[in-house]
Amino acid sequence: MADPIYWPLGKNALGVIKATEDAQPAPTTRHFMWVKDHSGSMHWARRQMAEAMVQHLSEIPDGSYLSLAWFSGAGQYRWYVKGFKIGDDADRKKAAELIRHTEGSWCMTAYSEVIADMQQVIKDLSTLADSHSLVFLTDGYPNDDRGGRAAIFEAIKDVADSLTDVTLVGFGDYYHRALMTEMAKAFGGTLVHADEVQRFGDALAETIKIRTTKRGKTIVTLPPGVSLAFSVSPDGKVIVLDVNEGQVAAPAGQNVYFPTAKKVETTPITVDAESASYALALAQLRSGDTDASLKTLGDLGDVKVVQMLSTAITNAEFGAAEELIEKCVSDKQARFAAGRKPGCLPNPNAPDLMDALDWLIADPDAKFFPYHAEFKYKRIGRGTEVDGDFPKFEPKKDHGVALNTLTWNEKRLNLSVLAKIPGAVKLINKAPSGTQASEVGFADTFPCLIWRNYALVSNGFLNVKVLPARFSYDTFNQLRTAGCIDEACYDPNHVYPVHLDRVPVLSRGKAKKDVSALDYAMSAVQSELLGARLKVLNALRKELDPNDEQSAKTTPYSEEQRAVLEANGIDWNNGSYNPPTKKTDPTDVLQQREFTAKIAGFSSLPTLDKLREKAVKVSAWNGKGKEPKFTAAEEAMCPALEQFTAETDGFTTEQKLAWLTTEIMLAGDKKRTIDAALNLDKYAMLMTGQWFKGYQRGETKVGCVIDGKDFEVAFDTRQVEVKI
């Protein structure tokens, strides 16, 4: 083995050793293995994945072999095509039929068994093919693996040396990026991110195009202290090598690169320093050292790449940054797209997803259009279906939904908008008595509405990439400056596709913020106190206003008309289309993060009537028997009732309602401001894996004093399984 050669790279150096050729390169007979996830969360993409595979059959060289497998939960996997020889177009047609008509379990996710069985598949094909390629796609955590993590890596160890090239495809937001990065290193392959099934097809195409030769792997001994090594394949892929006791198994004939602090005075050979820097940055990133990668890129001075990587939190954001860095390794045109500034630092306050949503929430003119062609939505829970024979709701597709109803889930990182959508249904069903719609004065179609909850953010991840919306000129300028809108001219009647995926989910400044447990606890208590106040004030207004829609319900419909509407799934009381539904069977499990802030004594707030009953008992106590006392929640509600009684004494009903309206507005605005700050801190902590400053992650109890009263707040976070 040759001694290392060192190239100066910034303040340090990049070492290189060439792995010795073990034999004269010779053409190979190739064996392609395509393995895809059949868990429930991939069910929607089943046909698209099949078509992506079929599309690239024509690119497989004649004489090659093809093996295909799917996997799902423990014990649920199958090699449904094994060693199928591609000799001509008739063979490709047969392979296409097999791919399109594949059935399989659609349940949980387990990796180890299908990888372990790969060893036998390779052995069976070893007399026919001497080059084995793998493309492996998944969108989830291995939540059903027998033997766990150890079983996965034991299976990889048994096949890694037999594989010429490996591409792992992580699909969507929920795959275990850290685990798959380690798997790619153990395989001696690469991990690519995919937001769309097309990227799976791209990975297949890239693997097919690789020109392989009959080369083995060579053990390369690295200088002492080297912990990171990588190679660059002939097609330009940066492959992180697994360093084990100072050695790596590298493809014969390829260079092995490693960073070092060794000082180099001269350059023994010519090297493209920019390409080397990008390759090193990518290797550092793929080995899990984001800070080192940022340092390399910062020294290089690529402003755009530094900004992208510095704000990356989600799989999609890391995937986009990796893709750009890898492109920069070989494509000079992709470099320095936003300028070159050696030593550049990321903008900690760059606009992010929370900023974009805040601009929309604050804009009274902002509306989004859920039936617009650009709106693509993924459900975040178990599906439902109508239980029975009911008419189909036809929405008014040009209806805009106000965005000021965006609300956070109390425990999870889900941000949703409640949409009220008008439309109509055909009255096809008769009343139980046999009465038809026409017999009670109804037309064939009846106007009604539906309520839909759309999660724009799910578990902290962007669930809607493009939000078709209409908004004010000021909001247009904010979104355009942030890069979310392509159009240059403003039209108040135009529906703009707002590309929420063009901004990071969280800016670096927010992500790095230290959160004080005491400050958070005090704000959480203040929010709860305001919630208690609002419950009293709203209950008082409900009592006083006989026209309140929740206080008195009347209907213009006769008994027979109501029966016809009910038979067609329409709630005659509020005009909503709400037929009975049932949950569909779960097909997969997602890991969701939860955060709770529980205030002692505030498990629930009583009704106003119960509060009054308790107040009577407390005031009437004569010192005998057990003293009745207010709970913390009841005590929090008393000031609002006492204030109303004292300040509205002698008021007319109209004056009391006006007083209540003002106080409700003030308390509501204050609570929304506090809750927005709390949700942002919660979002930042859970997305970055941080916890309160000075505390260990997990259950944390904090005491605080507000207005002379003691409160205890217990914080906790956990992963929960959500069936979908």
N, C-alpha and C positions, 0 to 999 in steps of 0.2 A: 504494500500500500504506500502511495506517495506521501511525502510530508505535506502538511497544510501550507497553502499560500494565503497571504493576508492582503486584503484590499482596504485602504483607508475609507471610512464611512462616517462622516461627521467627526465627532470627537473620539470615536472608537474605531473598530475595524470589523470586517466581515471575513471570517475564515472560510476556506473552501478545500475540500478533499474530493478527488475523483474516485468513485467506486470502481474497482478493477473489473474489466470485462472477464466473465467466467467462460465465455465461449464465443465463437464467431456468430454474430447475429444471423438468424435465418427466418424466413417467413413462417408464420404460424397458421394453424387452423383454430378459429376462434369459437368460443363457447360463451354465449350471452345469457346471464341470469337476471331476470327482471322480477323483483319481489315487491308486492304492494299491500298496503294496509286495507283490510276489509272490516275494520271496526265500524260501529254504528255511525260515528261522526263523519265517516267518509262515504256513507251510503249515497248521498246526493251526487257525488262525483263518480259513481261507479261507471256509468256509460262513457263519461268524458275520459276517464283513465283508459278504458278499453280502446276508445278511438285513437287516443294519443299513441298507444302501443301499435295499433294496426297501421297508423299513418307512417310509422318508421320501419315497418317490415321491409319495404322496398329498398331501404338503404343497407340492409344486412348483406354482406358479401355472400355470393354463392359458395356452398361448401361449408358454411358455418353451422353451428348448432345452437338451439334455443331451448332454454328451460324457464318455466314460468311458475310462480308460486304466489299464494295469498296467505295472510295470517290474520288472526283476530285474537280471541282470548286463549287462556291456557288450554292446550290440547286441541286447539282449533286452527289448523293450518293444513295446507295441501300443495304439493307440487303437481299441478294439474297438467303440465306439459314438461316432459323431461327428455332432453337429448333429441329434440325434433330437428331433423336435418333440413336446412334451407337449400334446395338444389335448383329450383326454378320458380316461376310465378305461380304454378299450380300448388307448390308447397306453401308459398306465402298466403295464398287464398285459404288453404286448409288451416293454417295457423291463425288467420284472422277469424275464422269461424269458431275455433276453440277459444280464442280470447273473448269474443263477443258473447259467448254462451256459457261463460263460467259462473257457477253459483258458489256461494260460500257463506259461512257464518258472519253475522254482522253483530258483534257484541263488544267485548272489551279489547284490550291491547296487550300483547305479549310478544317479545322479540326472540327470546333465547332459543325456543324450540325449532323455529324455521331456519335460524342460522346454524344451529347444531346439525340439522339434517342436511345442510348444504355440503358438509364434508363428504357424505356418501354420494351425493349428486356429482360432485367434482371427481370423486374416485371412479364412479361408473363411467364418466365421460373421458377419463384421462387417456384411454387408449385411442380415442377418436380426435380429441382436441388438446392442444398444449398451451392455450391461452384462455384464461377464464376471467370474464368481466362481470361485475355486479352493479346493478342499480337498485337501491332499496329505498322505498318511500313510506313515510308514516306521518301522521298528524297529531300524535298524542304521546302521553306518558305510558311507559310499560307498567300498567296498573294491575296486571294479572299474571305476572311471570312467576313460574315455579322456580324457586332457587334465587330469585331476585337478581340484583346487579351482578353478583359474582357469576351466575350462570350465563349471563350475556357475554361477559368478557372471556370466560372459559371457552365458549363456543367460537368467539372471534379468533382466539389464539389458535384454535385447531385448523382454521381455514385461511388465515391471513397470508401465509407464505405461498399459498397456491393461487392467489388472485393476482392478476396482472394489473388491474385497475378497479377502483371502487368509488362509486358516487352515492352518498347518502343524501336523500332529499327530505328536508323538514318542511312540512306543509302547514301553513296557517300560523296561528298564535300560540297553540297549546302544546306543541311538541317540546320535549325536554332538551333544550338547546345545549346545556352544559354536558349532559350525558351523551348526546349525539356527537358533540365535538370530540369527546374522549373516544367514542367508538370509531370515528373517522381516523383518529391518530392510531388506534390499535389495529385497524384494518390496513393502514398505510394509504388511505384515500382522502377524499375531500367531502365536506358537507356544504350543500347549497340550500338556500332558502327559496321556497315557492309560495307565492300568494295565489297562484292560479294553476290549474291542471296543465296548462301549456308549458309551464316550467319543467314539469315532469317529462313531457315529451322532449323538451330541449336537452335534458340530461341524458335521455336515451340516445338522441342524435349525436351528442358530443362523444359519448362512449363508443358509438359505432364508428365514428370518424377517426378515432385514435389508431394510428398505424403501429401495431405491436410487432415485436420481434421476439424470437425465442431467447429471452434473457432471464436469468435467475436473479436472486438477490445476494448481495455481498455484505458481509459484516464489516462495518467501518468503525475503527476505534477513534474516539474523539479526544482532544486534549483535555487534561484534568480541569474539572470545574464547569464544563459545558453542560447546560441543562436544556437548551433548545437547539434543534437541528431540523433542517428542512431541505427538500429537493424541489426542483422545478421540472415537470414532465415535458416531453417534446411538444405537447400541445399547449404549454404555458400554464398548467395548473400548479399552484403552490401546494405541496404536500408536506404536512408536519410529520416528522418521523418520531417514533417512540424511543426515547433515550432510556436504555436499560443498562445500568452499571457501566456507564461511559461508552456504550456502543449502540449503534443503530443498524438495522437491516435495511440497506438501501438498494434500489434497483441498479443492477450492474450497468456500468458505463455512464451513470449519471453523477453530477456533482452533488456533494453534500455541503450545505452552507450552515454556518453557525455564527452568532454574534459573539464578540469578545472585547474585553477592555484593553487588549494588547495594542501598544503604540506602534504605528507603522510610519516609517519615514519616507519610503519610496513605494511606488506602485510597480510590482513585478510585471503585471499584465494589464492590458486595457480593460476597463469594465464600465458599463453604463451605470453610474452611481444612482441615478434616479430609479431605474428599474430595480436595482438591488435594494434600494430603500423601501420601495413599495412592497417588494416580495418579503422583506424582513418584517415590515409592519403587519402584513397579512398573516405571516407565520406567528408573530407575537399575539395577534388577535385570536387566531384559531387555537392557540395554546392556552387561552384564557387570561392573558395579561393585557388587558385593555389599556392600562396606564402606560405601559412600555410602548405599545403600538402608537398611542397618541404622542408620546415623546418623539418617536421616530418620524412620524408624519409632521409634527410641529417643527422639527429641525429642517425637514424638507421644505416646509412652508406652503403646503397645499391647503388653502383656506377652506375650500368647500368640503374636502374629505375630513379635515379636522372638526369642522362644525357638525357634520353628519354623525361622526363616530362619538363625539363628546356628548351628544344628546340621545344616543341610542340606549333604549331600555328594553323594548319589546323584540321578539324574534324578527319581526318584519324590519325593524329599524337596523338591527345588527346585520340582517341579511342584505339590505340595500347598501350599507356601508361596505360590507365585504365584496359585494359584486362590483362596486365602483373601484375599490382598491385593486382587485384582481384585473380589472380592465386596464387600469393605469400601469400595471406591470409591463404590458406589451404594447399598449396603444398610447402614443405620445399625445394624440389629440384629446384624450380624455383627461389629461393632467391639468391642474391649475385652472379649472373652469371658472372659479370665482376669484382668481388672482393668486399671486405667489407672495408670501410674506414669511421668510424664515424666522422661526421662533414664535410664530403666531399662537395666540391663545384663543380658545373658543369664547364666543359671546355668551356669558352666563344668563343673560336675560332675553335671548332670542325668542320670538313669538312661538308659542306652543299650542297644543290642542285645547288646553284649558282657556287660554286667551281667546282663541277663535270662538269657542262656545260661549264665553262670557260676552263677547261683542254681540253675538246673536241673541242671547237671552235679554240683554239690556236694551235691545232695539224693539220698540213697540210695533214697528212695521215688518219685523222679520217673520216670515212664514216658510215652512218647508212643504214639499209636495210628494207625499208617499207613493203616488201612482205615476210619477214621472218616469220616463224610460231610463234615466240615469240612476234611479234609486235601486240599490241592491241590498237586500236585508237577509241576515242570518238569524234564525230563532236561537234563543239562548236557554231554552228549557224544553221539557217534554212537549211533544206536539199534541194537539187536540183535534177532534173531528166531531161533526154534528151527529148527535145521537138520535136518529130518526129521519123521517122523510119531511124535509122542510125546504122552502124555496131558497134560491141563491140570491144573496145580497149583491146588488149592482151599485158600486160607489160612484159618486160624482168625482171623476178623476182629475178635474182641474181645480179641486178644492185645496186651498192652502191651510196648513195647521200652524197656529201660533206657537212660537218657540219659548215663550215665557213660562211654560209649564214644565220645563226640564227639572227633574228632581233626582237626587241621589238615593240609592238604596241605603237603608239604615245601617246594614252590616257589610254589604259587599260593594265592590267597586263597579257598580252598574249605574249608569246615568241614562235615564229614560225620559221620553216625552210622551205625554198622554194625548192622543189624537182623537178628536171628535169628528167623525167623517159622515157627511150626509149622503143619502142615496135612496134606493127604493127596492122593493121586492114585489114579485108577482104573487098575488093571493091565490095560491093553488089549492090550499087545503080547506075543507069544510069544517064548521064547528061540530062538536060531538053530536049535536042535535040534527046534523045534516044540512044546516043552513049554509048557503054559499055567499060569497062576498057580494055579488050583484044583488042578492035578495035583501041586503041590509043597507044598500045605498053606497057601497064602495065601488070604485073603479077597479080595473084589473090589476093595476100597480098601486102600491101604497108607499108614500114617502116615509122614510124612517132614518135612523142613524145607527152607526156602530161606534164602539170605543175600542181603540187599539193602543197598546203600549209598545213603543219602539225604543229599544235599547241602542243608543248611539255608541255607548261605551259598555263593554261587558268584561267583567273581571279585570278592569284596567286597560283592556285592549280596545282599539278602535274596531267597532262592529259595523260601522257604515263608512266606507271610504269616501264616497261622493254624496254630498247632501244637496239635492236640488232645492234652491231657496230663492226667495225674493226679499229685499231689504232696502234700507235707506241708503242714501249716497255716502254718508259717513262710514257706515259698516262696509259698504263696497270698497271704499278706499283702504280701510284697515285690512280687509281680507286680501285685497290685491297686493298691497305692500308686503304682506306675509307670504305671498306666492300661492295662495289658495285659489285664485281666480285667474283665468287666462285672458278674458276679455278686457279691452282697454277703455271702452266707452260704457257709460252708465245709462241704463234704461229702466225706469221704475216699474215697468210692466214685464220686464224680462225675467225668466227663471234661470238663475245662474247655477251651473254645477260647481259647488264648493268642494274643492279637493282637500278634505281634512287630512288625508294621508301624506300631504306634503310638508306638514309641520310635525315636530317631535311630540310625543304624548306629554312630555314634561321637559321644561328647560333645565339646563345644567344648574342654574342658580336655585331653582325650586327643589331639584333632586338632592342637592348638597346641603340644604338647609337643616340645621340642628333644631329639633322640636323639643320644647320644654314640656315635661310631663305635668308640672304644676300649672303652667299657662294653659295647656290643653284641658286639664281638669277644671280649672276655673271657667273657661269658656263653655265646656260641656254642661256645667251646672247652670250657668247663666242661660244657656239655650233651653234647658229643662224648665227653669223658672218661668221663662217667657212662654213656653208651651203650656204650662199650668195656667198662666194668666189668660192666654188666648182661649183655652177651653172654657173658662168661666165667662169671658166676655162674649164668646160666640153663643154659648148656651143662653145667656141673658137676652141677646138680640133675637134668638129664635123664639123665646117666650113672648117678647114684645111685638114682634112683627107677624101679624096674622096672614100677610101676603107672601111670607117667605116660602119658597118652593119646597123646603124641607119641613115646614111647619104644618101646612094644610094642603092636602092633595085632592083635587077634584078632577072629574073627567066629563067630557062632553058626549061620551059614547054610551049607547044603550047596552043592556046586558048581552043581547045577541051579537052586537058589534064587537064587544069585548071578547066574546067567545071565538069569533072568527079571527080576530087579531092574535089571540093566544094560540090558536091552532096553527098559525103561520109563524110562530116564534117571535111575535112582536109584543113588547111590554107596553101596553096601552097607557100606562101611567106616565111614562117619560118618553115614549116614542122611539125607543131603541130596539133594534133587532137583536134578540138575545135567545136563540133557540138552545135547548139543552145540549150539552157537549160531554164528551168523555175523553179521558187521556189515552193517547196511543201508548203502546208498549215501549219502554225505554230500550234504546239500542246501543248506548254508550254511556260512559261516565266522564265528566269533566272535573278537574280539581279547581275549586273556587276558593279564593282567599276571603276570610271574614275577619272583621275587626269589631270589637264591642267595647263600649264605655258605659259601665253600669254604675249608677249612683245609688248608694244604699238608701232603701226606703222609697225608691221611685219606680217600683216594678210596674205600677199602673196608676192612672189618675181616676178618681171616682167621678160619678156624674154629679151635676150641680145639686140635684135632689138629695143624693146621699151625703154631700157635703153639708147641706143645710140641716139634715137630720143629726149629723155628728155635732154640728155647732150648737144645736139645742141641748144635746146631752152634756156637752162640755160646760156650757154656761149654767145649766141647771144643777150641776153636781153640788151636793150639800156637805161633802166631806165624809160621807158614809159609803162603805163598800169600795170597790176598785175604782180609782179615778179614771174617767175616760180621757184619753189624750189623742191629739191629732197625730196622724202619721206624718212623715216628712213630706209626702206628696200632698196630703190634705192641707198641711200647714203652708205649703207653697201656693195653694189656691186661695187661701183666705184673704190676703191683701187685696186682690182684685175685687172680690165680693164686697169687702168693707169699703173700699174706695168708691165703688159704684153707689153703694147705699148712702154714703156721706155726701158725695159731690153732686148727686142728681136728686137729692131730696127736694120736693116741690116742683120738679120738672114735669112737663107734659110728656106723653109717650113719644111724640116726634122729637122733642129735645133730648130725651134719653137715647133714642136711636141714633141721633146725630153724634152724641157724646161717645156712644159705643163704637160707631163707625170710625171715628177719629182715633180712638185708643187701639182698636184692632189693627188699623193701618200702621200706626207707630210701632206697636209691639211686633207685628208681622215683618215690617222692614228691618227692625233691629235683629230679630231672630234669623232672618234670611242672611243678613250680613255675617253674623257669627257662624252660622252653619256653613256658609261658603268657605270661610277660613278653616274651619274644622275639617271639612271634606277635602280641601286641598292638602292639608297636612297629612291626613289619613292616606290619601292617594299617593303622596310622595313617599311615605314610609313603606307602604306595602309594595309599591312598584320597584323600589330600590332595595328592599330587604333591610332597611334600617329600623331602628327603634328609638325610643325616647332617650335623649342624651343622659348618660350616667346610669342607665338601667339595662339589665340583661333582657334580651328579647323573650317575651312570654308574659305570663300574668304579672301585672304591676299594679300596686295599690298606692294611691296618693291622697293625702288629706289636704283640704283647703278651707279657708274661712271667707265667707261672703256675707256682708251686712251683719257681722257678729255671730253668724251661725256656722257650725262645723258641718262639713260634708266629706264623705269618703267616696272616691271614684276608683273602680277597678277596671283596668284595661286588659284586654287579651286579644290574641290573634291566633288563627288556626286555619288549616286547610280542610275543606269539607268536600265530600263527593256529591256532585249534582248529576242526577240521571237525566239524560236527554233522549 
